[in-house]
């Protein structure tokens, strides 16, 4: 396939106006790649941040954003898996080189020249995307609409790895998952509940508290009106939680540590603008608490996560669907901070 495709393309950083829907040349397919016709693509905060400035190593302009998407394989490169032809696939956006020392020693998710589809390679906010065949997670059978699956990959596998892979939560533990309105929060609350944990979550403003309870949370704290650390400690019998997920960063890290019981763990996945947090050393070592770097998820975790949604075990919460032409409105929705769940852009049939 050659020729042109429609894409939300941008060649300079700035406000929403820099991204324009236009015809661009279809990227060439490498021998081990397949071409995916996009069905739907979900937006993430990184898509907004990288419109304004580069964030991820290896980013370059011009760019087409979109790390989260589902589509149909319409073309298969000569060395790619021919069995993927015409299959519905969700894309794992992490592309490792396959040749560096880390890739060769089984640590491909710490690849030295890792690229991410939609953040340092062209992504799903386009009619077509070229991706390595090994990045395709085939969806053989889905109990949910295919468009919903676009909202699964990045947020849900991040939550899956934080709760199960990094923190290894156990039944009966009390855990704090902040941000019940975000994609990662919504996923992590459900995953921790299914592991048998008591889940405390936070949200700003009273309007959406019931929605957070509906996800299964045992305690929802309005972080604007209440001292969430104290409330979380009180709810845990005074000592604090066994696990707090810091996907916020900055000043939140010290609060997360203070909300913990002895020998509890904090998984760190948050980054703020300057990338720094200041913490009191004794609040960690006096109490035997552990700070865990989130690290990278594995492809098996991605397969397990997609399967959990396709089978209906986990439920994706969709804030809103938008047409491809209305991508700017979808961005505005995500920027508003008023959303609850994933913001998904659907391609015309
Ligand atoms: Zn590598």
Boltz pocket constraint, residues with backbone or C-beta under 6 A from the ligand:
constraints:
  - pocket:
      binder: B
      contacts: [[A, 96], [A, 97], [A, 98], [A, 99], [A, 100], [A, 101], [A, 102], [A, 103], [A, 108], [A, 110], [A, 111], [A, 112], [A, 113], [A, 114]]
      max_distance: 6.0
